[in-house]
Amino acid sequence: MNEWATPQRGSGSYDLLLDLTGQRTRAGLEEALRAAVRDGRLAPGARLPSSRVLAHDLGLARNTVAHAYGQLVAEGWLTARQGSGTTVAARPAVPVRRPAQRPAEPPRDAPTDLVPGRSGLPYVLWPGSPDLASFPRTAWLRAARRALTAAPNEAFGYTDPRGRPELRTALADYLARVRGVRTDPEHLVVCTGYTQAVGLLARALHGRGARRAAVEAVGLPDTPTLLRAAGLEPVALPVDADGARVEDLGPGIPAVLLTPAHQFPLGVSLSPARRTAVVAWARSTGGIVVEDDYDGEFRYDRQPVAALQALAPDHVVYAGTASKSLAPGLRLAWLAVPPHLLEAVVREKRLADHQSGVIDQLTLAEFIRAGAYDRHVRRVRMRYRARRDRVVEVLALRAPGVRVSGIAAGLHAVLDLPPDGAPLDAVLARAHRLGLAVPALTAFGSAPSHPPALVVGYGTPPDHAFPTALGLLCDALTARA
């Protein structure tokens, strides 16, 4: 079972994904750490949590962790210096496998820029956005100053369309450590937001002959539009309690876009059987799986689900973003691309805008490298969990007939309306009259087997407005037909 070490405070506040596979012993911990170093998920120089913090997070005795660290230091896997903590030891570099050169492909038009509509109402519980007031301005400014001071002059020119090497290196280490992603900086592409990332992939797939792509039948509304703009026909996959029904995929579909860790918006995880099935489909057909890990850092009541990409790095494109963890305005996202698809994606990036903004890339690289990103994620994770708990608590008191689901992770909840309550249209109309913007599940696609429901984002309102927005939500839910 994957265990996620989540230190609580101090300079060693780093997330660390370890597979103890039920061996909660010193030997099991030693092997899990060796595997993480061997697989490259813990890069040379990566700093480990203190023995006290790691013991707390894994539920082990501190001596167990300390002795495991000592054994791995003796074996040469780790190094330890007084006052500097424990880090991964240096090791010989592994040659990077570079993609074979492919002939140039004709340019293709970029998809239309899709901007979500604005309600104009004073209170908003729309999913998909964090609390913008929580952006770490002071820490970001410090990181920007350090990054700009250290940046070489050439960083401010036209550089590699994949993005700055500083950020790609920091991301490769972070994604390996926290999400279990198996990639290297050479195969990461920094994008100007997730929307651009999907467009780049869609056009690259079209250029390689694809004409269809499967998407979850209920999901981000812009995704089918982006696929159509790139010349791909979206094929809807039904979603149930086990995630997308990937068994409906066939050899005539060359690609599928999924949100396996926390399905948007239903909040379910792709079941282990279906994770295995979609990987088998990709390997047997040569298909591509696009894994949208849009809120992978935010989990509350369960152990984290490691990235699907780790099961089949040659067939899964991993897509991540800073829009939920930091702010959408940064316009920073990233793709971990299989080698055989990299050249086509990089070419589309070059044609789209050549490169994403350099200063924010350098700043984010320093933000991650210094541990500020981990600390920020931990802080806002606690805040969002408190908000989620407040939503559940208030609804239980004021609207007890409403069923709340999809809340083990992420920044939103699904509220199933009671059969004896007001109809969905009446709830939405009353919310609008009260000045509250909140969407129905139907705004995100087709889920015919699901009861009428709202999708409530609890990340967006600032602290001073959140209690009022939550009260208005309850008022709308308790309106009678």
C-alpha positions as CSV (number, residue, x, y, z in Angstrom):
1,M,0.0,0.0,0.0
2,N,1.3,3.5,-0.8
3,E,2.1,5.5,2.3
4,W,2.4,9.3,1.9
5,A,4.8,10.8,4.5
6,T,3.5,14.3,5.3
7,P,5.8,16.1,7.8
8,Q,4.0,18.7,9.9
9,R,6.6,21.5,10.3
10,G,10.2,22.6,10.0
11,S,12.6,22.7,7.1
12,G,12.0,19.0,6.4
13,S,8.4,19.6,5.4
14,Y,8.4,17.4,2.3
15,D,5.9,15.0,0.9
16,L,7.3,11.5,0.2
17,L,5.4,8.6,-1.5
18,L,6.7,5.3,-0.3
19,D,5.4,1.8,-1.0
20,L,5.7,-0.3,2.2
21,T,3.5,-3.1,0.7
22,G,2.4,-4.1,4.2
23,Q,5.9,-4.4,5.6
24,R,5.8,-1.9,8.4
25,T,9.2,-2.8,9.6
26,R,12.7,-1.5,9.4
27,A,13.5,-3.8,6.5
28,G,10.3,-2.8,4.7
29,L,11.2,0.9,5.1
30,E,14.8,0.3,3.9
31,E,13.6,-1.5,0.8
32,A,11.0,1.2,0.0
33,L,13.6,3.9,0.2
34,R,16.1,1.8,-1.9
35,A,13.4,1.3,-4.5
36,A,12.6,5.0,-4.6
37,V,16.3,5.9,-5.1
38,R,16.8,3.1,-7.6
39,D,13.8,4.1,-9.7
40,G,14.9,7.7,-9.7
41,R,11.8,8.9,-7.8
42,L,14.3,10.2,-5.2
43,A,17.0,12.1,-7.1
44,P,20.6,12.6,-5.9
45,G,20.6,15.4,-3.4
46,A,16.9,15.1,-2.6
47,R,16.4,15.9,1.1
48,L,14.5,13.4,3.3
49,P,12.3,14.2,6.2
50,S,13.8,14.0,9.6
51,S,13.5,10.6,11.4
52,R,11.1,12.1,13.9
53,V,8.8,13.6,11.2
54,L,8.9,10.5,8.9
55,A,8.2,8.2,11.9
56,H,5.2,10.3,12.8
57,D,3.8,10.3,9.3
58,L,4.3,6.6,8.7
59,G,3.2,5.5,12.2
60,L,6.6,3.9,12.9
61,A,8.9,4.1,15.8
62,R,11.5,6.9,15.5
63,N,14.3,4.4,16.2
64,T,13.0,2.3,13.3
65,V,13.4,5.2,10.9
66,A,16.7,6.3,12.4
67,H,18.2,2.8,12.1
68,A,16.9,2.5,8.5
69,Y,18.5,5.8,7.6
70,G,21.8,4.7,9.3
71,Q,21.8,1.4,7.3
72,L,21.2,3.2,4.0
73,V,23.9,5.7,4.8
74,A,26.3,2.8,5.5
75,E,25.3,1.2,2.2
76,G,25.9,4.4,0.3
77,W,22.3,5.1,-0.7
78,L,22.0,8.2,1.6
79,T,24.4,10.7,3.1
80,A,24.0,12.5,6.4
81,R,25.8,15.5,7.8
82,Q,25.2,17.2,11.2
83,G,23.0,20.2,10.7
84,S,22.3,19.4,7.1
85,G,19.9,16.5,7.4
86,T,19.7,13.3,5.4
87,T,19.9,13.4,1.6
88,V,20.1,11.0,-1.3
89,A,23.7,10.2,-2.2
90,A,25.1,11.0,-5.6
91,R,25.3,8.2,-8.2
92,P,26.4,7.8,-11.8
93,A,24.2,9.6,-14.3
94,V,21.8,7.4,-16.4
95,P,22.0,8.2,-20.1
96,V,18.8,9.9,-21.4
97,R,17.0,8.2,-24.1
98,R,16.2,10.8,-26.8
99,P,13.4,10.4,-29.3
100,A,14.2,9.6,-32.9
101,Q,13.9,12.5,-35.4
102,R,10.7,12.5,-37.4
103,P,9.9,14.4,-40.5
104,A,8.4,17.9,-40.1
105,E,4.6,18.0,-40.1
106,P,2.4,20.8,-41.6
107,P,1.3,23.5,-39.1
108,R,-2.2,23.3,-37.7
109,D,-4.5,26.0,-36.3
110,A,-4.6,26.5,-32.6
111,P,-7.9,25.8,-30.8
112,T,-10.1,28.7,-29.8
113,D,-9.2,30.2,-26.5
114,L,-12.1,29.1,-24.2
115,V,-12.8,31.4,-21.3
116,P,-15.3,30.2,-18.6
117,G,-18.4,32.4,-18.3
118,R,-18.7,34.8,-15.3
119,S,-21.9,34.9,-13.3
120,G,-21.7,38.4,-12.0
121,L,-23.2,37.3,-8.7
122,P,-21.6,38.3,-5.4
123,Y,-21.0,34.8,-4.1
124,V,-19.5,32.0,-6.1
125,L,-19.2,28.3,-5.3
126,W,-18.1,27.2,-8.7
127,P,-15.6,24.3,-8.8
128,G,-12.2,24.4,-10.4
129,S,-10.5,27.3,-8.7
130,P,-8.6,27.7,-5.4
131,D,-8.8,30.5,-2.9
132,L,-6.9,33.2,-4.6
133,A,-6.3,35.0,-1.4
134,S,-4.1,32.1,-0.3
135,F,-1.5,32.7,-3.0
136,P,1.9,32.9,-1.1
137,R,2.9,36.3,-2.2
138,T,5.8,36.9,0.2
139,A,7.3,33.4,-0.4
140,W,6.8,33.8,-4.2
141,L,8.5,37.1,-4.2
142,R,11.5,35.7,-2.3
143,A,11.8,32.9,-4.8
144,A,11.5,35.3,-7.7
145,R,14.4,37.4,-6.3
146,R,16.6,34.4,-5.9
147,A,15.7,33.0,-9.3
148,L,16.3,36.3,-11.1
149,T,19.6,36.7,-9.3
150,A,20.8,33.3,-10.3
151,A,19.4,33.2,-13.9
152,P,21.8,33.2,-16.8
153,N,21.3,35.9,-19.4
154,E,20.3,33.4,-22.0
155,A,17.3,32.5,-19.9
156,F,15.5,35.7,-21.1
157,G,15.9,35.0,-24.8
158,Y,14.1,32.5,-27.1
159,T,14.9,29.1,-25.4
160,D,13.8,25.5,-25.6
161,P,10.0,25.2,-26.3
162,R,9.9,22.5,-23.6
163,G,10.6,25.1,-20.9
164,R,13.4,26.1,-18.8
165,P,15.7,23.3,-17.7
166,E,15.6,24.6,-14.1
167,L,11.8,24.0,-13.9
168,R,11.8,20.8,-15.8
169,T,14.5,19.4,-13.4
170,A,12.6,20.5,-10.3
171,L,9.3,19.1,-11.6
172,A,10.8,15.8,-12.6
173,D,12.1,15.4,-9.0
174,Y,8.9,16.6,-7.4
175,L,6.6,14.5,-9.5
176,A,8.7,11.4,-8.9
177,R,8.7,12.0,-5.1
178,V,5.1,13.0,-4.6
179,R,3.1,11.4,-7.4
180,G,5.4,8.5,-8.4
181,V,5.7,9.8,-12.0
182,R,8.5,8.1,-14.0
183,T,10.0,10.7,-16.3
184,D,13.1,12.9,-16.7
185,P,13.5,16.6,-17.5
186,E,14.1,15.8,-21.2
187,H,10.5,14.5,-21.6
188,L,8.7,17.3,-19.7
189,V,7.0,20.1,-21.6
190,V,5.9,23.2,-19.8
191,C,2.7,24.7,-21.1
192,T,0.7,27.9,-20.8
193,G,-2.0,26.3,-18.7
194,Y,-3.8,22.9,-19.0
195,T,-6.0,24.2,-21.9
196,Q,-3.0,24.7,-24.0
197,A,-1.6,21.3,-22.9
198,V,-4.7,19.5,-24.2
199,G,-4.6,21.4,-27.4
200,L,-1.0,20.6,-28.1
201,L,-1.7,16.9,-27.4
202,A,-4.8,16.8,-29.6
203,R,-3.0,18.4,-32.5
204,A,0.0,16.2,-32.1
205,L,-2.3,13.1,-32.2
206,H,-4.2,14.4,-35.2
207,G,-0.9,15.0,-37.0
208,R,0.0,11.3,-36.4
209,G,-3.3,10.1,-37.9
210,A,-5.7,10.0,-35.0
211,R,-9.3,11.1,-35.7
212,R,-11.1,10.2,-32.5
213,A,-10.4,10.4,-28.7
214,A,-12.4,9.2,-25.8
215,V,-13.3,11.5,-22.9
216,E,-15.3,11.0,-19.7
217,A,-19.0,11.7,-20.4
218,V,-19.1,14.0,-17.4
219,G,-16.1,16.3,-17.1
220,L,-14.5,19.6,-18.0
221,P,-16.8,21.1,-20.6
222,D,-13.9,22.6,-22.6
223,T,-12.2,19.3,-23.4
224,P,-14.6,18.1,-26.1
225,T,-14.4,21.5,-27.7
226,L,-10.6,21.5,-27.7
227,L,-10.6,18.0,-29.3
228,R,-13.0,19.1,-32.1
229,A,-10.9,22.2,-32.7
230,A,-7.9,19.9,-33.4
231,G,-9.9,17.7,-35.7
232,L,-10.7,14.9,-33.2
233,E,-14.1,13.5,-32.7
234,P,-14.8,13.1,-28.9
235,V,-16.2,9.7,-27.9
236,A,-18.0,9.8,-24.5
237,L,-17.1,7.1,-21.9
238,P,-19.8,6.7,-19.2
239,V,-18.6,7.2,-15.6
240,D,-19.8,5.2,-12.6
241,A,-18.7,4.6,-9.0
242,D,-15.5,2.9,-10.3
243,G,-14.6,5.8,-12.6
244,A,-14.7,5.9,-16.4
245,R,-15.8,2.6,-18.1
246,V,-12.6,2.0,-19.9
247,E,-13.8,-1.4,-20.9
248,D,-15.8,0.4,-23.6
249,L,-12.6,1.4,-25.3
250,G,-11.8,-0.3,-28.6
251,P,-9.0,-0.6,-31.1
252,G,-10.7,2.2,-33.2
253,I,-10.0,4.8,-30.5
254,P,-6.3,5.8,-30.4
255,A,-6.4,8.0,-27.2
256,V,-8.4,8.6,-24.0
257,L,-8.4,11.5,-21.6
258,L,-9.0,10.5,-17.9
259,T,-9.0,12.0,-14.4
260,P,-8.1,8.8,-12.7
261,A,-7.1,9.9,-9.2
262,H,-10.1,12.1,-8.5
263,Q,-12.7,12.2,-11.4
264,F,-14.0,15.6,-12.2
265,P,-16.6,16.3,-11.1
266,L,-18.0,13.1,-9.6
267,G,-15.0,12.7,-7.3
268,V,-14.5,9.0,-7.7
269,S,-11.2,7.2,-8.3
270,L,-10.5,4.9,-11.2
271,S,-10.7,1.4,-9.7
272,P,-7.6,-0.8,-9.6
273,A,-9.2,-3.2,-12.1
274,R,-9.9,-0.4,-14.5
275,R,-6.4,1.1,-14.1
276,T,-5.1,-2.3,-15.1
277,A,-7.6,-2.6,-17.9
278,V,-6.8,0.8,-19.5
279,V,-3.0,0.1,-19.3
280,A,-3.6,-3.3,-21.0
281,W,-5.7,-1.5,-23.7
282,A,-2.9,1.0,-24.3
283,R,-0.2,-1.6,-24.6
284,S,-2.2,-3.9,-26.8
285,T,-3.4,-1.2,-29.2
286,G,-0.6,1.3,-29.0
287,G,-3.1,3.8,-27.6
288,I,-2.3,6.9,-25.6
289,V,-3.8,7.7,-22.2
290,V,-3.8,11.3,-21.1
291,E,-3.9,11.5,-17.3
292,D,-5.2,14.8,-16.0
293,D,-3.9,15.0,-12.4
294,Y,-5.6,18.4,-11.8
295,D,-5.7,18.3,-8.0
296,G,-3.3,15.5,-7.1
297,E,-1.9,17.3,-4.1
298,F,-5.2,17.6,-2.2
299,R,-6.2,14.4,-0.5
300,Y,-7.8,14.2,3.0
301,D,-9.3,10.9,4.2
302,R,-7.4,8.3,2.2
303,Q,-4.0,7.3,1.1
304,P,-2.9,9.0,-2.1
305,V,-3.5,7.2,-5.4
306,A,-0.2,7.2,-7.3
307,A,-0.1,8.4,-10.8
308,L,-1.4,6.0,-13.5
309,Q,1.6,7.1,-15.6
310,A,4.0,5.0,-13.4
311,L,2.3,1.8,-14.7
312,A,3.0,2.6,-18.4
313,P,5.3,5.6,-19.0
314,D,5.5,4.8,-22.7
315,H,1.7,5.0,-23.2
316,V,0.5,7.6,-20.6
317,V,0.9,11.3,-20.9
318,Y,0.9,12.8,-17.4
319,A,-0.7,16.3,-17.2
320,G,-0.3,18.5,-14.1
321,T,-0.9,22.2,-13.3
322,A,-0.2,24.9,-10.8
323,S,-3.7,26.3,-11.3
324,K,-5.2,24.5,-8.3
325,S,-2.1,24.4,-6.0
326,L,-1.1,28.0,-6.6
327,A,-3.2,30.1,-8.9
328,P,-4.7,29.9,-12.5
329,G,-3.2,33.3,-13.3
330,L,0.3,31.8,-13.4
331,R,-0.7,29.9,-16.6
332,L,1.7,27.1,-15.8
333,A,1.1,23.4,-16.6
334,W,3.3,20.5,-17.6
335,L,3.2,17.3,-19.6
336,A,5.3,14.2,-19.0
337,V,5.4,12.9,-22.6
338,P,6.4,9.4,-23.8
339,P,9.5,9.6,-26.0
340,H,7.8,8.6,-29.2
341,L,5.3,11.5,-28.9
342,L,7.7,14.2,-27.7
343,E,8.8,15.7,-30.9
344,A,5.3,16.1,-32.2
345,V,4.2,17.8,-28.9
346,V,7.3,20.1,-28.9
347,R,6.6,21.1,-32.4
348,E,3.0,22.1,-31.6
349,K,4.3,24.1,-28.6
350,R,6.7,25.9,-30.8
351,L,4.0,26.8,-33.3
352,A,1.5,27.8,-30.5
353,D,3.7,30.4,-28.6
354,H,7.3,29.0,-28.8
355,Q,7.6,29.0,-25.0
356,S,5.8,29.8,-21.7
357,G,6.8,32.9,-19.7
358,V,10.3,32.4,-18.4
359,I,10.2,34.5,-15.1
360,D,7.4,32.5,-13.6
361,Q,9.1,29.3,-14.7
362,L,12.3,30.2,-13.0
363,T,10.4,31.3,-9.9
364,L,8.4,28.1,-9.6
365,A,11.6,26.1,-10.1
366,E,13.2,27.9,-7.1
367,F,9.9,27.7,-5.1
368,I,9.9,23.9,-5.5
369,R,13.7,23.5,-5.0
370,A,13.6,25.5,-1.7
371,G,10.7,23.4,-0.3
372,A,8.4,26.4,-0.3
373,Y,6.0,24.6,-2.7
374,D,5.7,21.7,-0.3
375,R,5.1,24.0,2.6
376,H,2.4,26.0,0.7
377,V,0.6,22.8,-0.4
378,R,0.5,21.5,3.2
379,R,-0.8,24.8,4.5
380,V,-3.6,25.2,2.0
381,R,-4.4,21.4,2.2
382,M,-5.2,21.9,5.8
383,R,-7.4,25.0,5.0
384,Y,-9.3,23.2,2.3
385,R,-9.9,20.2,4.5
386,A,-11.3,22.5,7.2
387,R,-13.6,24.1,4.6
388,R,-14.7,20.7,3.4
389,D,-15.5,19.6,6.9
390,R,-17.5,22.8,7.5
391,V,-19.5,22.1,4.3
392,V,-20.4,18.6,5.6
393,E,-21.1,19.8,9.1
394,V,-23.4,22.7,8.0
395,L,-25.3,20.6,5.5
396,A,-25.9,17.8,8.1
397,L,-27.5,20.4,10.3
398,R,-29.5,22.5,7.8
399,A,-30.1,20.2,4.9
400,P,-29.8,16.6,6.3
401,G,-31.5,15.0,3.3
402,V,-28.7,16.1,1.0
403,R,-26.1,13.4,0.3
404,V,-22.5,14.7,0.0
405,S,-19.9,12.7,-2.0
406,G,-16.6,13.0,-3.9
407,I,-15.0,14.7,-0.9
408,A,-12.0,12.4,-0.1
409,A,-9.8,14.8,-2.2
410,G,-9.9,17.9,-4.3
411,L,-11.7,21.3,-3.9
412,H,-15.3,20.4,-4.6
413,A,-18.2,18.2,-3.4
414,V,-21.2,16.7,-5.2
415,L,-24.5,17.3,-3.4
416,D,-27.3,14.8,-4.4
417,L,-30.7,16.4,-3.9
418,P,-33.2,14.4,-1.8
419,P,-36.1,12.9,-3.8
420,D,-38.7,14.6,-1.6
421,G,-37.0,18.1,-1.8
422,A,-37.3,20.9,-4.2
423,P,-36.5,20.1,-7.9
424,L,-33.1,21.0,-9.3
425,D,-34.4,23.9,-11.3
426,A,-36.1,25.5,-8.2
427,V,-32.8,25.1,-6.2
428,L,-30.8,26.8,-9.0
429,A,-33.3,29.6,-9.4
430,R,-33.4,30.3,-5.7
431,A,-29.6,30.3,-5.5
432,H,-29.5,32.9,-8.3
433,R,-32.0,35.1,-6.6
434,L,-29.9,34.9,-3.4
435,G,-26.8,36.0,-5.3
436,L,-25.1,32.6,-5.3
437,A,-23.5,31.1,-8.4
438,V,-23.4,27.3,-8.1
439,P,-23.7,24.8,-11.0
440,A,-25.7,21.6,-11.5
441,L,-24.0,18.4,-12.3
442,T,-25.5,18.6,-15.8
443,A,-23.3,21.6,-16.6
444,F,-20.4,19.1,-16.9
445,G,-22.0,16.5,-19.2
446,S,-24.1,13.5,-19.1
447,A,-24.5,11.3,-16.0
448,P,-28.0,9.7,-16.5
449,S,-27.7,7.2,-13.7
450,H,-26.8,9.9,-11.1
451,P,-29.6,11.7,-9.2
452,P,-30.1,15.5,-9.6
453,A,-27.1,17.2,-8.0
454,L,-25.1,20.3,-7.5
455,V,-21.3,20.5,-7.8
456,V,-20.0,22.9,-5.1
457,G,-16.5,24.3,-5.1
458,Y,-15.4,25.3,-1.6
459,G,-12.0,26.6,-2.6
460,T,-13.0,29.8,-4.3
461,P,-14.6,32.1,-1.7
462,P,-12.2,34.2,0.4
463,D,-12.4,33.4,4.2
464,H,-14.7,36.4,4.9
465,A,-17.2,35.4,2.3
466,F,-17.2,31.6,2.8
467,P,-19.7,31.4,5.7
468,T,-22.2,33.6,3.9
469,A,-21.9,31.6,0.7
470,L,-22.4,28.4,2.6
471,G,-25.5,29.8,4.3
472,L,-27.0,30.9,1.0
473,L,-26.3,27.4,-0.3
474,C,-28.3,25.9,2.5
475,D,-31.1,28.4,2.0
476,A,-31.3,27.4,-1.7
477,L,-31.3,23.7,-0.9
478,T,-34.1,24.0,1.7
479,A,-36.4,25.9,-0.6
480,R,-39.7,24.1,-1.2
481,A,-41.1,23.4,-4.7
